[in-house]
Amino acid sequence: MDTTAPRVSVVGTGYLGATHAAAMAELGFDVIGVDTDQAKVDALSRGVVPFYEPGLPELILKHVESGRLRFTTDITEATALSDVHFVCVGTPQQRGSNAADTRYVEQAVRDISANLTRDALIVGKSTVPVGTAGRLRGAVSALAPEGVSAELVWNPEFLREGKAVEDTLRPDRIVIGGTSARAEATLRELYATPIATGTPVVVCDLETAELVKVSANAFLATKISFINAIAELCDAAGADVSVLADAIGFDDRIGRKFLNAGLGFGGGCLPKDIRALQARAGELGAHSATALMQQVDEINMAQRQRVIDLALDALGGSVLNKRIGVLGAAFKPDTDDVRDSPALNVAAALHLRGAQVVVYDPEAGQTARRSFPTLSYADSLIDAATGADALLVLTEWREFREADPSELGAIVSGRRVIDARNCLPSERWAAAGWSVRTIGRTASVAALPTFV
Ligand code: UGA
């Protein structure tokens, strides 16, 4: 280990922080992860990750054992030992407002600044409304002890849940905002490995760095709502949105990614970020962005109603006392995260209309039970499907995509499936006697024989 290498602390060890801490250790640095939650610190110190993220437990365990990574609740351990402090705490949506709640970021920056005993670089990674970092610079200079120099910069994170380790070790781009030459050199040293393999570095001002992050998520959300609006048109016109997406996606100015029509986006990031952008744009008088985000959000939320309507239609107008097997609870596959999950939203709405809803998810059963304890849960796909009048595929887990329609057809009460993620091989399901409903693919499904 190079003794002159910067030592790192990561404040906040949720999704972002735990992954960033493990990745920094993997890149060769000594890392302390700091969190106020003692139970989380204890678990991480044993290499136990309190959420499902492929590859992360192995990486944390590897570096806890190598001695490069440790976790504490004591911020003074981090300020005594570390040169660079990454701020990775959450910025959830405020209650009763669209704006982001920045109180945890503010608290973390204050805690670091007030406890510094040596010069430090504070690097914000959390997603914040534009202008937050500029404001926090005042707090850093007011709180940092005399004789200690502290600089605050912003370096947003773009990791996706389910691919967090890969995205952190090999990011598409590194954005660093508001740095002095010295801070830029330190960050380039920390990210030397991905930079050496070609990851581009964008150096900009603080405000641009803050806005890059929310704009990226806003664009992804817009892409999804765009294709969902076109899916509605495809249904009305008798066209197939999946083929359409393939065709427009061949144009590399458009690209095929994030053009999967269906139940729409959820999770802890896209919904809150478009709302925070809408709120901040409104405050700053940038009304086009406000109006666009409003429309994107409306289209997205309407998809949930669209799937509820498909279920009602499939079951003859009422779901009362009908048994519905809901396949999927997570907001997307390869995660156990159910924050703002469209799947659970639909499941709960059908339950409230009197359906007997049984939910199965390969990984998110526990988190879903905690968030929606009134729903019924099955421990297997077979249990969820047994006796069902209809199956709803709401999260495109591989287990559902590859399920055998003949096997499931033999145990349900009615062979009706709503493929709300357009992820099933419809021909195979139809050939096994299922009536298949999709989003924006009426054309291809109408061409199939239907069995109700
Ligand atoms: C998103 C961004 O993709 C990351 O780059 C960003 O760093 C992260 O938010 C964040 O701000 O922390 P994530 O929330 O993990 O990552 O999920 P995505 O993979 O973006 O998926 C979001 C939602 O869009 C899911 O519900 C997914 O089902 C839906 N989606 C995605 C579609 O409905 N259609 C698509 O074609 C793609």
Residues whose N, C-alpha, C, O or C-beta is under 5 A from the ligand:
A	BS01	UGA	E157 F158 L159 R160 E161 I224 F258 L259 N260 G264 F265 G266 G267 C269 L270 F331 K332
